[in-house]
């Protein structure tokens, strides 16, 4: 997910085609940031009026939160850094919903230098972070 610069085209999974976000319906391909935010809004993790800039701001706030835990691991041959923090420490009340979940995971590609995804989860075990991940904090 690159918040600025050239936008990569992301192939939208079949199950998510037709999701609506800010007056736009997702088709077969869309930029990665739009897809990820549309998915999170559809899952009611973020409020419907959340902008892409606000979503990126929340992900960055989660990474910088003093209570964030940092993990590193390999996925698909590449190094991953992930942070886990409380959603309440990163997402302002106005952008949370009644369905917001207590934990927030931000996944970063260490070799490509980009945020890959950010989402909320009920607990660490629901995030998909592998058991062999090394927790540094």
MODELLER restraints for C-alpha pairs under 7 A, 6 or more apart:
rsr = mdl.restraints
at = mdl.atoms
rsr.add(forms.Gaussian(group=physical.xy_distance, feature=features.Distance(at['CA:1:A'], at['CA:32:A']), mean=5.41, stdev=0.5))
rsr.add(forms.Gaussian(group=physical.xy_distance, feature=features.Distance(at['CA:1:A'], at['CA:33:A']), mean=5.05, stdev=0.5))
rsr.add(forms.Gaussian(group=physical.xy_distance, feature=features.Distance(at['CA:1:A'], at['CA:114:A']), mean=6.39, stdev=0.5))
rsr.add(forms.Gaussian(group=physical.xy_distance, feature=features.Distance(at['CA:1:A'], at['CA:115:A']), mean=5.48, stdev=0.5))
rsr.add(forms.Gaussian(group=physical.xy_distance, feature=features.Distance(at['CA:1:A'], at['CA:116:A']), mean=5.57, stdev=0.5))
rsr.add(forms.Gaussian(group=physical.xy_distance, feature=features.Distance(at['CA:2:A'], at['CA:33:A']), mean=6.86, stdev=0.5))
rsr.add(forms.Gaussian(group=physical.xy_distance, feature=features.Distance(at['CA:2:A'], at['CA:114:A']), mean=6.67, stdev=0.5))
rsr.add(forms.Gaussian(group=physical.xy_distance, feature=features.Distance(at['CA:7:A'], at['CA:31:A']), mean=5.74, stdev=0.5))
rsr.add(forms.Gaussian(group=physical.xy_distance, feature=features.Distance(at['CA:8:A'], at['CA:31:A']), mean=5.45, stdev=0.5))
rsr.add(forms.Gaussian(group=physical.xy_distance, feature=features.Distance(at['CA:8:A'], at['CA:32:A']), mean=6.47, stdev=0.5))
rsr.add(forms.Gaussian(group=physical.xy_distance, feature=features.Distance(at['CA:9:A'], at['CA:29:A']), mean=5.97, stdev=0.5))
rsr.add(forms.Gaussian(group=physical.xy_distance, feature=features.Distance(at['CA:9:A'], at['CA:30:A']), mean=5.27, stdev=0.5))
rsr.add(forms.Gaussian(group=physical.xy_distance, feature=features.Distance(at['CA:9:A'], at['CA:31:A']), mean=4.55, stdev=0.5))
rsr.add(forms.Gaussian(group=physical.xy_distance, feature=features.Distance(at['CA:9:A'], at['CA:32:A']), mean=6.37, stdev=0.5))
rsr.add(forms.Gaussian(group=physical.xy_distance, feature=features.Distance(at['CA:10:A'], at['CA:29:A']), mean=5.38, stdev=0.5))
rsr.add(forms.Gaussian(group=physical.xy_distance, feature=features.Distance(at['CA:10:A'], at['CA:30:A']), mean=5.30, stdev=0.5))
rsr.add(forms.Gaussian(group=physical.xy_distance, feature=features.Distance(at['CA:10:A'], at['CA:31:A']), mean=5.37, stdev=0.5))
rsr.add(forms.Gaussian(group=physical.xy_distance, feature=features.Distance(at['CA:10:A'], at['CA:32:A']), mean=5.16, stdev=0.5))
rsr.add(forms.Gaussian(group=physical.xy_distance, feature=features.Distance(at['CA:11:A'], at['CA:28:A']), mean=5.89, stdev=0.5))
rsr.add(forms.Gaussian(group=physical.xy_distance, feature=features.Distance(at['CA:11:A'], at['CA:29:A']), mean=4.63, stdev=0.5))
rsr.add(forms.Gaussian(group=physical.xy_distance, feature=features.Distance(at['CA:11:A'], at['CA:30:A']), mean=6.77, stdev=0.5))
rsr.add(forms.Gaussian(group=physical.xy_distance, feature=features.Distance(at['CA:12:A'], at['CA:27:A']), mean=6.99, stdev=0.5))
rsr.add(forms.Gaussian(group=physical.xy_distance, feature=features.Distance(at['CA:12:A'], at['CA:28:A']), mean=5.25, stdev=0.5))
rsr.add(forms.Gaussian(group=physical.xy_distance, feature=features.Distance(at['CA:12:A'], at['CA:29:A']), mean=5.46, stdev=0.5))
rsr.add(forms.Gaussian(group=physical.xy_distance, feature=features.Distance(at['CA:12:A'], at['CA:30:A']), mean=6.92, stdev=0.5))
rsr.add(forms.Gaussian(group=physical.xy_distance, feature=features.Distance(at['CA:17:A'], at['CA:26:A']), mean=5.25, stdev=0.5))
rsr.add(forms.Gaussian(group=physical.xy_distance, feature=features.Distance(at['CA:17:A'], at['CA:27:A']), mean=5.19, stdev=0.5))
rsr.add(forms.Gaussian(group=physical.xy_distance, feature=features.Distance(at['CA:17:A'], at['CA:28:A']), mean=6.41, stdev=0.5))
rsr.add(forms.Gaussian(group=physical.xy_distance, feature=features.Distance(at['CA:18:A'], at['CA:25:A']), mean=5.37, stdev=0.5))
rsr.add(forms.Gaussian(group=physical.xy_distance, feature=features.Distance(at['CA:18:A'], at['CA:26:A']), mean=5.07, stdev=0.5))
rsr.add(forms.Gaussian(group=physical.xy_distance, feature=features.Distance(at['CA:18:A'], at['CA:27:A']), mean=6.21, stdev=0.5))
rsr.add(forms.Gaussian(group=physical.xy_distance, feature=features.Distance(at['CA:19:A'], at['CA:25:A']), mean=5.58, stdev=0.5))
rsr.add(forms.Gaussian(group=physical.xy_distance, feature=features.Distance(at['CA:19:A'], at['CA:26:A']), mean=5.43, stdev=0.5))
rsr.add(forms.Gaussian(group=physical.xy_distance, feature=features.Distance(at['CA:20:A'], at['CA:26:A']), mean=6.26, stdev=0.5))
rsr.add(forms.Gaussian(group=physical.xy_distance, feature=features.Distance(at['CA:20:A'], at['CA:38:A']), mean=6.98, stdev=0.5))
rsr.add(forms.Gaussian(group=physical.xy_distance, feature=features.Distance(at['CA:21:A'], at['CA:38:A']), mean=5.35, stdev=0.5))
rsr.add(forms.Gaussian(group=physical.xy_distance, feature=features.Distance(at['CA:33:A'], at['CA:52:A']), mean=6.97, stdev=0.5))
rsr.add(forms.Gaussian(group=physical.xy_distance, feature=features.Distance(at['CA:36:A'], at['CA:117:A']), mean=6.91, stdev=0.5))
rsr.add(forms.Gaussian(group=physical.xy_distance, feature=features.Distance(at['CA:37:A'], at['CA:52:A']), mean=6.85, stdev=0.5))
rsr.add(forms.Gaussian(group=physical.xy_distance, feature=features.Distance(at['CA:40:A'], at['CA:46:A']), mean=6.01, stdev=0.5))
rsr.add(forms.Gaussian(group=physical.xy_distance, feature=features.Distance(at['CA:40:A'], at['CA:119:A']), mean=6.78, stdev=0.5))
rsr.add(forms.Gaussian(group=physical.xy_distance, feature=features.Distance(at['CA:41:A'], at['CA:47:A']), mean=6.07, stdev=0.5))
rsr.add(forms.Gaussian(group=physical.xy_distance, feature=features.Distance(at['CA:41:A'], at['CA:48:A']), mean=5.66, stdev=0.5))
rsr.add(forms.Gaussian(group=physical.xy_distance, feature=features.Distance(at['CA:44:A'], at['CA:97:A']), mean=6.34, stdev=0.5))
rsr.add(forms.Gaussian(group=physical.xy_distance, feature=features.Distance(at['CA:44:A'], at['CA:99:A']), mean=5.75, stdev=0.5))
rsr.add(forms.Gaussian(group=physical.xy_distance, feature=features.Distance(at['CA:44:A'], at['CA:100:A']), mean=6.54, stdev=0.5))
rsr.add(forms.Gaussian(group=physical.xy_distance, feature=features.Distance(at['CA:45:A'], at['CA:96:A']), mean=6.61, stdev=0.5))
rsr.add(forms.Gaussian(group=physical.xy_distance, feature=features.Distance(at['CA:45:A'], at['CA:97:A']), mean=6.36, stdev=0.5))
rsr.add(forms.Gaussian(group=physical.xy_distance, feature=features.Distance(at['CA:45:A'], at['CA:99:A']), mean=6.14, stdev=0.5))
rsr.add(forms.Gaussian(group=physical.xy_distance, feature=features.Distance(at['CA:45:A'], at['CA:100:A']), mean=4.52, stdev=0.5))
rsr.add(forms.Gaussian(group=physical.xy_distance, feature=features.Distance(at['CA:45:A'], at['CA:101:A']), mean=6.82, stdev=0.5))
rsr.add(forms.Gaussian(group=physical.xy_distance, feature=features.Distance(at['CA:45:A'], at['CA:120:A']), mean=6.45, stdev=0.5))
rsr.add(forms.Gaussian(group=physical.xy_distance, feature=features.Distance(at['CA:46:A'], at['CA:95:A']), mean=5.51, stdev=0.5))
rsr.add(forms.Gaussian(group=physical.xy_distance, feature=features.Distance(at['CA:46:A'], at['CA:96:A']), mean=5.21, stdev=0.5))
rsr.add(forms.Gaussian(group=physical.xy_distance, feature=features.Distance(at['CA:46:A'], at['CA:97:A']), mean=6.17, stdev=0.5))
rsr.add(forms.Gaussian(group=physical.xy_distance, feature=features.Distance(at['CA:46:A'], at['CA:100:A']), mean=6.91, stdev=0.5))
rsr.add(forms.Gaussian(group=physical.xy_distance, feature=features.Distance(at['CA:47:A'], at['CA:95:A']), mean=4.83, stdev=0.5))
rsr.add(forms.Gaussian(group=physical.xy_distance, feature=features.Distance(at['CA:47:A'], at['CA:96:A']), mean=5.66, stdev=0.5))
rsr.add(forms.Gaussian(group=physical.xy_distance, feature=features.Distance(at['CA:47:A'], at['CA:97:A']), mean=5.79, stdev=0.5))
rsr.add(forms.Gaussian(group=physical.xy_distance, feature=features.Distance(at['CA:50:A'], at['CA:95:A']), mean=6.42, stdev=0.5))
rsr.add(forms.Gaussian(group=physical.xy_distance, feature=features.Distance(at['CA:58:A'], at['CA:90:A']), mean=5.48, stdev=0.5))
rsr.add(forms.Gaussian(group=physical.xy_distance, feature=features.Distance(at['CA:58:A'], at['CA:91:A']), mean=5.45, stdev=0.5))
rsr.add(forms.Gaussian(group=physical.xy_distance, feature=features.Distance(at['CA:59:A'], at['CA:106:A']), mean=6.38, stdev=0.5))
rsr.add(forms.Gaussian(group=physical.xy_distance, feature=features.Distance(at['CA:59:A'], at['CA:118:A']), mean=6.33, stdev=0.5))
rsr.add(forms.Gaussian(group=physical.xy_distance, feature=features.Distance(at['CA:61:A'], at['CA:90:A']), mean=5.22, stdev=0.5))
rsr.add(forms.Gaussian(group=physical.xy_distance, feature=features.Distance(at['CA:62:A'], at['CA:68:A']), mean=6.81, stdev=0.5))
rsr.add(forms.Gaussian(group=physical.xy_distance, feature=features.Distance(at['CA:62:A'], at['CA:85:A']), mean=6.24, stdev=0.5))
rsr.add(forms.Gaussian(group=physical.xy_distance, feature=features.Distance(at['CA:62:A'], at['CA:89:A']), mean=6.81, stdev=0.5))
rsr.add(forms.Gaussian(group=physical.xy_distance, feature=features.Distance(at['CA:62:A'], at['CA:90:A']), mean=4.70, stdev=0.5))
rsr.add(forms.Gaussian(group=physical.xy_distance, feature=features.Distance(at['CA:63:A'], at['CA:83:A']), mean=5.90, stdev=0.5))
rsr.add(forms.Gaussian(group=physical.xy_distance, feature=features.Distance(at['CA:63:A'], at['CA:106:A']), mean=7.00, stdev=0.5))
rsr.add(forms.Gaussian(group=physical.xy_distance, feature=features.Distance(at['CA:65:A'], at['CA:89:A']), mean=6.73, stdev=0.5))
rsr.add(forms.Gaussian(group=physical.xy_distance, feature=features.Distance(at['CA:67:A'], at['CA:85:A']), mean=6.26, stdev=0.5))
rsr.add(forms.Gaussian(group=physical.xy_distance, feature=features.Distance(at['CA:68:A'], at['CA:83:A']), mean=5.96, stdev=0.5))
rsr.add(forms.Gaussian(group=physical.xy_distance, feature=features.Distance(at['CA:68:A'], at['CA:84:A']), mean=5.48, stdev=0.5))
rsr.add(forms.Gaussian(group=physical.xy_distance, feature=features.Distance(at['CA:68:A'], at['CA:85:A']), mean=4.48, stdev=0.5))
rsr.add(forms.Gaussian(group=physical.xy_distance, feature=features.Distance(at['CA:69:A'], at['CA:83:A']), mean=5.34, stdev=0.5))
rsr.add(forms.Gaussian(group=physical.xy_distance, feature=features.Distance(at['CA:69:A'], at['CA:84:A']), mean=5.15, stdev=0.5))
rsr.add(forms.Gaussian(group=physical.xy_distance, feature=features.Distance(at['CA:69:A'], at['CA:85:A']), mean=6.35, stdev=0.5))
rsr.add(forms.Gaussian(group=physical.xy_distance, feature=features.Distance(at['CA:69:A'], at['CA:137:A']), mean=5.02, stdev=0.5))
rsr.add(forms.Gaussian(group=physical.xy_distance, feature=features.Distance(at['CA:70:A'], at['CA:81:A']), mean=6.98, stdev=0.5))
rsr.add(forms.Gaussian(group=physical.xy_distance, feature=features.Distance(at['CA:70:A'], at['CA:82:A']), mean=5.74, stdev=0.5))
rsr.add(forms.Gaussian(group=physical.xy_distance, feature=features.Distance(at['CA:70:A'], at['CA:83:A']), mean=4.57, stdev=0.5))
rsr.add(forms.Gaussian(group=physical.xy_distance, feature=features.Distance(at['CA:70:A'], at['CA:84:A']), mean=6.65, stdev=0.5))
rsr.add(forms.Gaussian(group=physical.xy_distance, feature=features.Distance(at['CA:70:A'], at['CA:135:A']), mean=5.76, stdev=0.5))
rsr.add(forms.Gaussian(group=physical.xy_distance, feature=features.Distance(at['CA:70:A'], at['CA:136:A']), mean=5.48, stdev=0.5))
rsr.add(forms.Gaussian(group=physical.xy_distance, feature=features.Distance(at['CA:70:A'], at['CA:137:A']), mean=5.47, stdev=0.5))
rsr.add(forms.Gaussian(group=physical.xy_distance, feature=features.Distance(at['CA:71:A'], at['CA:81:A']), mean=5.68, stdev=0.5))
rsr.add(forms.Gaussian(group=physical.xy_distance, feature=features.Distance(at['CA:71:A'], at['CA:82:A']), mean=5.17, stdev=0.5))
rsr.add(forms.Gaussian(group=physical.xy_distance, feature=features.Distance(at['CA:71:A'], at['CA:83:A']), mean=6.27, stdev=0.5))
rsr.add(forms.Gaussian(group=physical.xy_distance, feature=features.Distance(at['CA:71:A'], at['CA:133:A']), mean=6.07, stdev=0.5))
rsr.add(forms.Gaussian(group=physical.xy_distance, feature=features.Distance(at['CA:71:A'], at['CA:134:A']), mean=5.32, stdev=0.5))
rsr.add(forms.Gaussian(group=physical.xy_distance, feature=features.Distance(at['CA:71:A'], at['CA:135:A']), mean=4.25, stdev=0.5))
rsr.add(forms.Gaussian(group=physical.xy_distance, feature=features.Distance(at['CA:71:A'], at['CA:136:A']), mean=5.83, stdev=0.5))
rsr.add(forms.Gaussian(group=physical.xy_distance, feature=features.Distance(at['CA:72:A'], at['CA:80:A']), mean=5.54, stdev=0.5))
rsr.add(forms.Gaussian(group=physical.xy_distance, feature=features.Distance(at['CA:72:A'], at['CA:81:A']), mean=4.51, stdev=0.5))
rsr.add(forms.Gaussian(group=physical.xy_distance, feature=features.Distance(at['CA:72:A'], at['CA:82:A']), mean=6.33, stdev=0.5))
rsr.add(forms.Gaussian(group=physical.xy_distance, feature=features.Distance(at['CA:72:A'], at['CA:133:A']), mean=5.70, stdev=0.5))
rsr.add(forms.Gaussian(group=physical.xy_distance, feature=features.Distance(at['CA:72:A'], at['CA:134:A']), mean=5.35, stdev=0.5))
rsr.add(forms.Gaussian(group=physical.xy_distance, feature=features.Distance(at['CA:72:A'], at['CA:135:A']), mean=6.65, stdev=0.5))
rsr.add(forms.Gaussian(group=physical.xy_distance, feature=features.Distance(at['CA:73:A'], at['CA:79:A']), mean=5.90, stdev=0.5))
rsr.add(forms.Gaussian(group=physical.xy_distance, feature=features.Distance(at['CA:73:A'], at['CA:80:A']), mean=5.29, stdev=0.5))
rsr.add(forms.Gaussian(group=physical.xy_distance, feature=features.Distance(at['CA:73:A'], at['CA:81:A']), mean=6.70, stdev=0.5))
rsr.add(forms.Gaussian(group=physical.xy_distance, feature=features.Distance(at['CA:73:A'], at['CA:133:A']), mean=4.86, stdev=0.5))
rsr.add(forms.Gaussian(group=physical.xy_distance, feature=features.Distance(at['CA:73:A'], at['CA:134:A']), mean=6.45, stdev=0.5))
rsr.add(forms.Gaussian(group=physical.xy_distance, feature=features.Distance(at['CA:74:A'], at['CA:80:A']), mean=5.72, stdev=0.5))
rsr.add(forms.Gaussian(group=physical.xy_distance, feature=features.Distance(at['CA:78:A'], at['CA:111:A']), mean=6.80, stdev=0.5))
rsr.add(forms.Gaussian(group=physical.xy_distance, feature=features.Distance(at['CA:79:A'], at['CA:109:A']), mean=6.38, stdev=0.5))
rsr.add(forms.Gaussian(group=physical.xy_distance, feature=features.Distance(at['CA:79:A'], at['CA:110:A']), mean=5.50, stdev=0.5))
rsr.add(forms.Gaussian(group=physical.xy_distance, feature=features.Distance(at['CA:79:A'], at['CA:111:A']), mean=6.32, stdev=0.5))
rsr.add(forms.Gaussian(group=physical.xy_distance, feature=features.Distance(at['CA:80:A'], at['CA:107:A']), mean=6.90, stdev=0.5))
rsr.add(forms.Gaussian(group=physical.xy_distance, feature=features.Distance(at['CA:80:A'], at['CA:108:A']), mean=5.77, stdev=0.5))
rsr.add(forms.Gaussian(group=physical.xy_distance, feature=features.Distance(at['CA:80:A'], at['CA:109:A']), mean=4.97, stdev=0.5))
rsr.add(forms.Gaussian(group=physical.xy_distance, feature=features.Distance(at['CA:80:A'], at['CA:110:A']), mean=5.44, stdev=0.5))
rsr.add(forms.Gaussian(group=physical.xy_distance, feature=features.Distance(at['CA:81:A'], at['CA:107:A']), mean=6.14, stdev=0.5))
rsr.add(forms.Gaussian(group=physical.xy_distance, feature=features.Distance(at['CA:81:A'], at['CA:108:A']), mean=5.18, stdev=0.5))
rsr.add(forms.Gaussian(group=physical.xy_distance, feature=features.Distance(at['CA:81:A'], at['CA:109:A']), mean=6.50, stdev=0.5))
rsr.add(forms.Gaussian(group=physical.xy_distance, feature=features.Distance(at['CA:81:A'], at['CA:110:A']), mean=6.20, stdev=0.5))
rsr.add(forms.Gaussian(group=physical.xy_distance, feature=features.Distance(at['CA:82:A'], at['CA:105:A']), mean=6.73, stdev=0.5))
rsr.add(forms.Gaussian(group=physical.xy_distance, feature=features.Distance(at['CA:82:A'], at['CA:106:A']), mean=5.48, stdev=0.5))
rsr.add(forms.Gaussian(group=physical.xy_distance, feature=features.Distance(at['CA:82:A'], at['CA:107:A']), mean=4.49, stdev=0.5))
rsr.add(forms.Gaussian(group=physical.xy_distance, feature=features.Distance(at['CA:82:A'], at['CA:108:A']), mean=5.91, stdev=0.5))
rsr.add(forms.Gaussian(group=physical.xy_distance, feature=features.Distance(at['CA:83:A'], at['CA:105:A']), mean=5.60, stdev=0.5))
rsr.add(forms.Gaussian(group=physical.xy_distance, feature=features.Distance(at['CA:83:A'], at['CA:106:A']), mean=5.33, stdev=0.5))
rsr.add(forms.Gaussian(group=physical.xy_distance, feature=features.Distance(at['CA:83:A'], at['CA:107:A']), mean=6.81, stdev=0.5))
rsr.add(forms.Gaussian(group=physical.xy_distance, feature=features.Distance(at['CA:84:A'], at['CA:103:A']), mean=6.74, stdev=0.5))
rsr.add(forms.Gaussian(group=physical.xy_distance, feature=features.Distance(at['CA:84:A'], at['CA:104:A']), mean=5.57, stdev=0.5))
rsr.add(forms.Gaussian(group=physical.xy_distance, feature=features.Distance(at['CA:84:A'], at['CA:105:A']), mean=4.64, stdev=0.5))
rsr.add(forms.Gaussian(group=physical.xy_distance, feature=features.Distance(at['CA:84:A'], at['CA:106:A']), mean=6.75, stdev=0.5))
rsr.add(forms.Gaussian(group=physical.xy_distance, feature=features.Distance(at['CA:85:A'], at['CA:103:A']), mean=5.75, stdev=0.5))
rsr.add(forms.Gaussian(group=physical.xy_distance, feature=features.Distance(at['CA:85:A'], at['CA:104:A']), mean=5.34, stdev=0.5))
rsr.add(forms.Gaussian(group=physical.xy_distance, feature=features.Distance(at['CA:85:A'], at['CA:105:A']), mean=6.75, stdev=0.5))
rsr.add(forms.Gaussian(group=physical.xy_distance, feature=features.Distance(at['CA:86:A'], at['CA:102:A']), mean=5.76, stdev=0.5))
rsr.add(forms.Gaussian(group=physical.xy_distance, feature=features.Distance(at['CA:86:A'], at['CA:103:A']), mean=4.60, stdev=0.5))
rsr.add(forms.Gaussian(group=physical.xy_distance, feature=features.Distance(at['CA:86:A'], at['CA:104:A']), mean=5.82, stdev=0.5))
rsr.add(forms.Gaussian(group=physical.xy_distance, feature=features.Distance(at['CA:87:A'], at['CA:101:A']), mean=6.97, stdev=0.5))
rsr.add(forms.Gaussian(group=physical.xy_distance, feature=features.Distance(at['CA:87:A'], at['CA:102:A']), mean=5.35, stdev=0.5))
rsr.add(forms.Gaussian(group=physical.xy_distance, feature=features.Distance(at['CA:87:A'], at['CA:103:A']), mean=5.09, stdev=0.5))
rsr.add(forms.Gaussian(group=physical.xy_distance, feature=features.Distance(at['CA:87:A'], at['CA:104:A']), mean=5.08, stdev=0.5))
rsr.add(forms.Gaussian(group=physical.xy_distance, feature=features.Distance(at['CA:101:A'], at['CA:120:A']), mean=5.47, stdev=0.5))
rsr.add(forms.Gaussian(group=physical.xy_distance, feature=features.Distance(at['CA:101:A'], at['CA:121:A']), mean=5.41, stdev=0.5))
rsr.add(forms.Gaussian(group=physical.xy_distance, feature=features.Distance(at['CA:101:A'], at['CA:122:A']), mean=5.33, stdev=0.5))
rsr.add(forms.Gaussian(group=physical.xy_distance, feature=features.Distance(at['CA:102:A'], at['CA:121:A']), mean=6.55, stdev=0.5))
rsr.add(forms.Gaussian(group=physical.xy_distance, feature=features.Distance(at['CA:102:A'], at['CA:122:A']), mean=5.74, stdev=0.5))
rsr.add(forms.Gaussian(group=physical.xy_distance, feature=features.Distance(at['CA:103:A'], at['CA:120:A']), mean=5.47, stdev=0.5))
rsr.add(forms.Gaussian(group=physical.xy_distance, feature=features.Distance(at['CA:103:A'], at['CA:121:A']), mean=5.11, stdev=0.5))
rsr.add(forms.Gaussian(group=physical.xy_distance, feature=features.Distance(at['CA:103:A'], at['CA:122:A']), mean=5.96, stdev=0.5))
rsr.add(forms.Gaussian(group=physical.xy_distance, feature=features.Distance(at['CA:103:A'], at['CA:123:A']), mean=6.07, stdev=0.5))
rsr.add(forms.Gaussian(group=physical.xy_distance, feature=features.Distance(at['CA:104:A'], at['CA:119:A']), mean=5.69, stdev=0.5))
rsr.add(forms.Gaussian(group=physical.xy_distance, feature=features.Distance(at['CA:104:A'], at['CA:120:A']), mean=4.26, stdev=0.5))
rsr.add(forms.Gaussian(group=physical.xy_distance, feature=features.Distance(at['CA:104:A'], at['CA:121:A']), mean=6.04, stdev=0.5))
rsr.add(forms.Gaussian(group=physical.xy_distance, feature=features.Distance(at['CA:105:A'], at['CA:118:A']), mean=5.54, stdev=0.5))
rsr.add(forms.Gaussian(group=physical.xy_distance, feature=features.Distance(at['CA:105:A'], at['CA:119:A']), mean=5.53, stdev=0.5))
rsr.add(forms.Gaussian(group=physical.xy_distance, feature=features.Distance(at['CA:105:A'], at['CA:120:A']), mean=6.15, stdev=0.5))
rsr.add(forms.Gaussian(group=physical.xy_distance, feature=features.Distance(at['CA:106:A'], at['CA:117:A']), mean=5.92, stdev=0.5))
rsr.add(forms.Gaussian(group=physical.xy_distance, feature=features.Distance(at['CA:106:A'], at['CA:118:A']), mean=4.22, stdev=0.5))
rsr.add(forms.Gaussian(group=physical.xy_distance, feature=features.Distance(at['CA:106:A'], at['CA:119:A']), mean=6.67, stdev=0.5))
rsr.add(forms.Gaussian(group=physical.xy_distance, feature=features.Distance(at['CA:107:A'], at['CA:115:A']), mean=5.97, stdev=0.5))
rsr.add(forms.Gaussian(group=physical.xy_distance, feature=features.Distance(at['CA:107:A'], at['CA:116:A']), mean=5.49, stdev=0.5))
rsr.add(forms.Gaussian(group=physical.xy_distance, feature=features.Distance(at['CA:107:A'], at['CA:117:A']), mean=5.27, stdev=0.5))
rsr.add(forms.Gaussian(group=physical.xy_distance, feature=features.Distance(at['CA:107:A'], at['CA:118:A']), mean=6.11, stdev=0.5))
rsr.add(forms.Gaussian(group=physical.xy_distance, feature=features.Distance(at['CA:108:A'], at['CA:114:A']), mean=5.78, stdev=0.5))
rsr.add(forms.Gaussian(group=physical.xy_distance, feature=features.Distance(at['CA:108:A'], at['CA:115:A']), mean=4.33, stdev=0.5))
rsr.add(forms.Gaussian(group=physical.xy_distance, feature=features.Distance(at['CA:108:A'], at['CA:116:A']), mean=5.39, stdev=0.5))
rsr.add(forms.Gaussian(group=physical.xy_distance, feature=features.Distance(at['CA:109:A'], at['CA:115:A']), mean=6.22, stdev=0.5))
rsr.add(forms.Gaussian(group=physical.xy_distance, feature=features.Distance(at['CA:109:A'], at['CA:116:A']), mean=6.33, stdev=0.5))
rsr.add(forms.Gaussian(group=physical.xy_distance, feature=features.Distance(at['CA:121:A'], at['CA:127:A']), mean=6.12, stdev=0.5))
